[in-house]
C-alpha cells in the first residue's frame, strides 16, 4: 500500500487538540495527512502484480503514475523518488 499525503496544520483545529503531535515523527519531519485520492494498493494478478487506486482508476491518474503498473508499488515508488517527489 502507498499513501500519498498533504501537509497538515501543525496546530489542532479550533476546539480540538493533539495528544502528541510529534508522536511517530522523526525530528524535523512535517506533519502530513493522508490524501484519499492518493491511496494506492498493490494487487496480485495471475500474471504478476499491478497497482490499483482505492478511489479512482490508476488509468485516470497522472500518466507517470501508471506507466508500468506491473512494476507494482516498488516501481511507482522508485519513479517518484527519481522525480524527487518521495521522501
C-alpha positions in Angstrom: 0.0 0.0 0.0 1.2 3.5 -0.8 -0.4 6.6 0.9 0.3 10.0 -0.6 -0.2 12.8 1.9 -0.7 16.6 2.0 0.8 18.9 4.5 -1.3 19.1 7.6 -1.7 22.0 10.0 0.9 21.9 12.8 -1.8 23.0 15.3 -5.0 21.4 16.2 -8.2 22.7 14.6 -10.4 25.1 16.8 -12.0 23.1 19.6 -9.6 20.1 19.0 -6.3 19.1 20.4 -3.5 16.8 19.6 -2.4 14.4 22.4 1.1 14.4 21.0 1.6 15.9 17.5 5.2 14.7 17.4 4.4 11.0 18.1 5.9 8.8 15.5 7.6 11.6 13.6 11.4 11.9 13.2 12.7 15.3 14.5 12.1 18.0 11.9 9.6 15.9 9.8 6.5 17.7 8.6 3.1 16.6 9.8 1.1 15.2 6.9 -2.4 13.8 6.5 -3.5 11.2 4.0 -5.0 12.3 0.8 -7.9 10.0 -0.1 -7.2 10.3 -3.8 -3.6 9.2 -3.1 -4.4 5.8 -1.7 -2.9 3.0 -3.9 -2.8 -0.7 -3.4 -0.7 -3.4 -5.0 -2.8 -6.3 -6.2 -1.6 -9.8 -7.2 -2.8 -11.0 -10.6 -2.3 -14.2 -12.5 0.5 -12.6 -14.4 2.2 -10.8 -11.6 1.2 -7.7 -9.8 -0.4 -4.3 -10.5 -1.2 -1.0 -8.8 -4.8 -0.1 -8.3 -6.3 3.1 -6.9 -8.7 3.0 -3.9 -10.9 5.8 -5.2 -10.2 6.2 -8.9 -8.8 4.0 -11.6 -5.0 4.2 -12.0 -5.5 4.9 -15.7 -7.3 8.2 -14.7 -4.3 9.4 -12.5 -1.4 11.3 -13.9 0.3 9.4 -16.7 3.6 8.9 -14.9 1.8 7.0 -12.2 0.6 4.3 -14.5 3.5 4.0 -16.9 4.3 0.5 -15.6 1.7 -0.8 -13.2 3.2 -4.3 -13.4 6.2 -2.9 -11.5 3.9 -2.6 -8.5 4.3 -0.2 -5.6 8.1 -0.6 -5.6 8.3 0.5 -9.3 6.0 3.5 -8.6 8.0 4.5 -5.5 11.2 4.3 -7.5 9.8 6.6 -10.2 8.5 9.1 -7.6 12.0 9.1 -5.8 13.7 9.6 -9.2 11.5 12.6 -9.8 12.3 14.0 -6.3 8.7 13.5 -5.1 9.1 10.8 -2.4 10.9 11.2 0.9 
